[in-house]
Structure formats: structure tokens, C-alpha cells
Amino acid sequence: MPSSKKLKLAEVLAEIDMSRAAFYRMRARGRAPKIIKLPNGQLRIRRADLDAWWADCEQDAA
């Protein structure tokens, strides 16, 4: 069963070693992991969505 853990944007940025600005540019191009926007405006990314994004990156590099 995929993990339902939700990561904060700062955690994701640290894991993928990317600046917030670069992440938002990638998001604008539709190349970022799927994001959940909470009612308070904060962003979360499901662990499963980030893992799927990593897998897509590996396929694109092959």
C-alpha cells in the first residue's frame, strides 16, 4: 500500500536538493510532483506522489 504520509514543501526541497524558485518554475511547466494545497495556504506533497515523480525522472534519464 502506498504511503499516505504528507511532506512539507521544505522537506521535499531538501530531498530533491532544489530551491523554492526552481521548484515553482518546474511546477509551472507541469513537471513537479502533485501538490495538495491546505486551507491555510500551506503546501503538502504525498510521499507516494514524490516517489512516483522520482521514478518518472529515472525513466526520463534512461
TORFI-375444 format. One record per residue (C-alpha): x, y, z. Coordinates in steps of 0.5 Angstrom, whole numbers. Layout:
+-------+-------+-------+
:  east : north :    up :
+-------+-------+-------+
:     X :     Y :     Z :
...
+-------+-------+-------+
END
This chain:
+-------+-------+-------+
:  east : north :    up :
+-------+-------+-------+
:     0 :     0 :     0 :
:     3 :     7 :    -2 :
:     5 :    11 :     4 :
:     0 :    17 :     5 :
:     5 :    21 :     9 :
:     5 :    28 :     7 :
:    11 :    32 :     7 :
:    12 :    40 :     8 :
:    15 :    43 :     2 :
:    21 :    45 :     5 :
:    22 :    37 :     7 :
:    21 :    36 :    -1 :
:    26 :    41 :    -3 :
:    31 :    39 :     2 :
:    31 :    32 :    -1 :
:    31 :    34 :    -8 :
:    36 :    39 :    -7 :
:    33 :    45 :   -11 :
:    31 :    52 :    -9 :
:    24 :    54 :    -8 :
:    24 :    58 :   -14 :
:    27 :    53 :   -18 :
:    21 :    48 :   -16 :
:    16 :    53 :   -17 :
:    19 :    54 :   -24 :
:    18 :    47 :   -25 :
:    11 :    47 :   -23 :
:     9 :    52 :   -28 :
:    12 :    47 :   -33 :
:     8 :    42 :   -30 :
:    14 :    38 :   -29 :
:    13 :    38 :   -21 :
:    10 :    32 :   -16 :
:     3 :    33 :   -15 :
:     2 :    38 :    -9 :
:    -4 :    39 :    -4 :
:    -6 :    46 :    -2 :
:    -9 :    46 :     5 :
:   -14 :    51 :     7 :
:    -9 :    55 :    11 :
:    -5 :    56 :     4 :
:     1 :    51 :     6 :
:     3 :    46 :     1 :
:     4 :    39 :     2 :
:     6 :    33 :    -2 :
:     4 :    26 :    -1 :
:    10 :    21 :     0 :
:     7 :    17 :    -6 :
:     7 :    22 :   -11 :
:    14 :    24 :    -9 :
:    16 :    17 :   -10 :
:    13 :    17 :   -17 :
:    16 :    23 :   -19 :
:    23 :    20 :   -17 :
:    21 :    14 :   -22 :
:    19 :    18 :   -27 :
:    25 :    22 :   -27 :
:    29 :    16 :   -27 :
:    25 :    13 :   -33 :
:    27 :    20 :   -37 :
:    34 :    20 :   -36 :
:    35 :    12 :   -38 :
+-------+-------+-------+
END
